[in-house]
Amino acid sequence: MELDQHSKLLRIFIGELDKLDGTPLYEAIVLEAKKQGLAGATVLRGILSYGASSRIHSAKLLDLSFDLPIIIEIIDTEIKIGKFLKVINLLIEQGGGGALITLEKVEVLYYRHKKSDD
């Protein structure tokens, strides 16, 4: 698969405990991205955050915060990301509605898969 040098980075911030029909929301989003044929997705788990609620979410044992921040990053062409944004809005609404979504221009320098050992 080729990826346009001038692509878009979709970044979705949600909570670790957000679910969609019993499945972690981040997992549902990544599986849908794969189903839609997007170039790739990565899920990152944060250790400290706050957002619209101003509530601190922390990975410190003493704080006992279990709803740590999750960031999903997806890179693809502007057209494919634009189509996927409609799907994301539905998934997030079905999963509770709390999220921050950003979109940035990115310059893709290298996008190749590993060569098979076969």
Secondary structure, DSSP 8 states (H G I E B T S, - for coil): ----SEEEEEEEEEETT-EETTEEHHHHHHHHHHHTT-SEEEEEE-SEE--TT---EE--GGGT----EEEEEEEE-HHHHHHHHHHHHHHHHHTTS--EEEEEEEE-----------
